[in-house]
Amino acid sequence: MELRRGRTAVISGSADGLRVRLEDAAREFVVAARRAGASDAEALAVVERLLGEVR
C-alpha cells in the first residue's frame, strides 16, 4: 500500500498480501461493530481482549 499526502491510498503489486487481508478483516469487524451498536471503546476492548487470548 502506498500512502501519499493529499492523495488516496493505492495498493501496489508489492503490497504484502497478509496485511491487505488484515485490513479487509478489520474493515469487516468495524462494520459488524457498527451494526451491533458497539461504541469505539467497546469494539477496541474486544480486539484488545482477543489480542491477549489468541496466539
N, C-alpha and C positions, 0 to 999 in steps of 0.2 A: 504494500500500500504506500503510495506516495502522497504526502501531505504538503501542500504549498500554501503559503499565506495568501488569503484572499481568493483562493480557488477551491474547487471541490476535491475530495479525496479520490484517488484513482488507484484501482487495483492493477498492479503491473504483473507481467509474466513472471517476475522474480519474487512475487509475494509468497510468503510461507503459507501453504495450504491449511495447516493446522490452525494458524492464527486467524485466517479468514473464517474457518468453521467455528472457531471460538466466538468471533464477533457475531456471526449468524445466530449461534445458540444464545448468546447474551441478549440479542435483539428479541428473539422469541420469548425469553424469560421476562424481559421488560413488558412486552405486550401482554403476556399472561398475568403478570403482577398488576398491571393497569386494569385489566378486565376483572380481576378479583377484588379490586378496590384497595389494594395494599398501598400504603404510603411508601415514599422512598426509603425511609428509615426501616420499615418492616421488610421491604424487599432486600435491602442491604444486609439486614440481620440474618435473613435466610442464607444468603450467599456466604457470609462470614461463618455461620454455623457449619455449613457444608464444607467449606474450605478446611475447617478443623477436623471434620469427620472422615472425609473421603481421601483415601491415599492411593 
